[in-house]
C-alpha cells in the first residue's frame, strides 16, 4: 500500500470518527459528556484539515497518486 493510499484511508477513518463523535454529542443525555464529544469532534476536525492539506501536497509532488 502506498503512502498516499494509507493517508487517504486514515482520512476516511478520521471522518467516520468525527461523525460518530457528532452523533454522540447530539444524542447524549449528559451535558458534560456532550461538551467533551463536541470538543473532541472539533479536534479531530483540525486533524482532518491538516491531513487533507498534507494529501494535497503529496498529490502535487507525486501526481500519479492523485485521485486514488
Residue pairs with C-beta under 8 A, 6 or more apart in sequence:
1 9
2 65
2 68
3 58
4 55
4 58
4 59
4 62
4 65
4 68
5 65
5 68
7 51
7 54
7 55
7 58
8 55
8 68
10 51
11 48
11 51
11 52
11 55
14 44
14 47
14 48
14 51
15 48
17 44
18 41
18 44
18 45
18 48
21 37
21 38
21 40
21 41
21 44
22 37
22 38
22 41
24 33
24 34
24 37
25 34
25 37
25 38
25 41
28 34
28 37
58 65
59 65
59 66
